[in-house]
Amino acid sequence: MRRMIRAIIIIALLWIGLLLSGYGVLIGSQENAAGLGLQCKYLTARNITTAQFIHSNSGIIGLTDCPILRKNAKVIDNGQ
């Protein structure tokens, strides 16, 4: 029972941190546009967002993999 309560508290704190910071955590990715594009899905505190990046295996022109954390455009508390 104690472990379950602690797990719920930790999940709530992580959710609040994501809500206030505006960051999202990577939950999935896939290549598109004949391997030239990279579509990354991020879980934020409010919803799931999708980001499109240019993909290359070498990483010179585009990204090789999706970033694990990504800043969302809409932030709940931006200090104003």
N, C-alpha and C positions, 0 to 999 in steps of 0.2 A: 504494500500500500504506500509506503514511504517513497519507494522508487518511482511509482506512478505519479505521485504528487510532485516530486522533484522534476520529473520529465516534463510535466505540464507547465511548471514554472519556467523551466529553461526554454521551452518552445515559445511561451508567451513573451519572454524577454527578447528572444531572437526576432520574433515578429514585430515587436515594438521598435527594435533597432532598425529593421528594414523599413518600417513605416516612416520613421523620423529621418533616416539618412537618404532615402530615395534609391537605394541600391537594389539590384535584383540578382538572384543566384541562378546560374545556368542549370536548366533541367533537360535540354535536348538540343541537338543540332543535326543539320543535314545539308548536303551539297545540292545545289540546284543550278539551272542554266548551263547544262553540259559541263559541270564541274568548275565553272568560273565564279559562281556565287556560293556564299555560305550563309545559311539561314540559322540563326541562333534563337532559342526560346528561353526567356528568363522569368522566374517566379518572383514577383514583388509582393509586398504586403497587401496590395489592392487587387492585382490581377496578373495575368500572364501576358508579357509583351514579346514582340518579335523584332529582331534586328537583322538587317542584311549587310553583309560584308563582302568584299572582293576576296576570292580564295586563290591561293597558289601554294604548291607543295614546298617551294623553297622559302617562302616568307619574305621575299624581296619586294614584290609589288603589293601583295595582300597579306591576309592572315592565314596561318596554317591551321589553327584551331580557334575556337571561340574563347573569349576571355571568361573566366569563372565568375567574376563580379562585373556588373555594368551599372553605371549611374543612369537612372531613369530621368526623363525630362521633367516630369511633374513630381515635385517634392511637397509634402504636407507642411512641414515647418522649415522655412528657409531663413529664419532669423529676422524677418521683417514684420 
